[in-house]
């Protein structure tokens, strides 16, 4: 099932980073981590939201999350 990004339009950088951390990603201020799990979060202020194109890149292409992952991480219902 395809992810409906309209419901994620209000997702902030802070919320996305928190979800990535809960899912085992590390927050570092450099590009990458030795174990290869990397998602580049554009340098927004903590409360900024993302365009749908950026969300698709971070969620599907980089984190490899599915709709089930988003539900598990309480980002969608």
Phi, psi and omega in degrees: 000137181284148180280133177269103185282348179299325179285349181258003183300332181267003179296125181268164177301319180298316179293320179294316179297321178296318179294319177299318180296317178299331183267009173100002175280156179254143176261111176228156182267017176244168180277102174105170179216148185306330182277357175089351179280106186222133169226125180269115177262120182306142185289079176264166168291162186301335185258001182286149175257178187241159172285161180298320180300317178293319178300316179300315180299312184289318186279312184271312187281325185259308181278340182060042178272148174254179177298323177297321177297318180296323176293315180300323180273004178061036176266336175223172178257000000 
